[in-house]
Amino acid sequence: MKVETKGHTTIVRDTVEPVADFCAKVTREHGQFVPQNLIIDLTHIEVDVNAVKLFSPLAKTHQKGKKSFVIVVKAIDFNAVPAHLHVVPSLQEAHDIIEMEEIERDLGF
């Protein structure tokens, strides 16, 4: 697991672990990510919708703290992903979603 922090956002990248193990590890270490917006980068591995759904409880917990949680995957059926999960195909789009959500929070939405 690689962790990179820039400003108010932390990017966590899966190295070679199975997605379920990676999700469990991020969940265990979630306390250090609470004050940051969180991007889970899965672009360099093959994942399906079921693998992405593993992050659902963590996403809900993180979003309750008024911070963004975005998952980045290259190829997936984005229409099959639950609505409460933000899943995008690139890191730039993840940063764009975080910016939009920051603006919404600042405006009180």
Helices and strands as residue ranges (DSSP letters): E 2-6, E 9-13, H 19-28, G 30-32, E 37-41, H 49-53, H 56-64, E 69-72, G 78-80, E 86-88, H 91-107
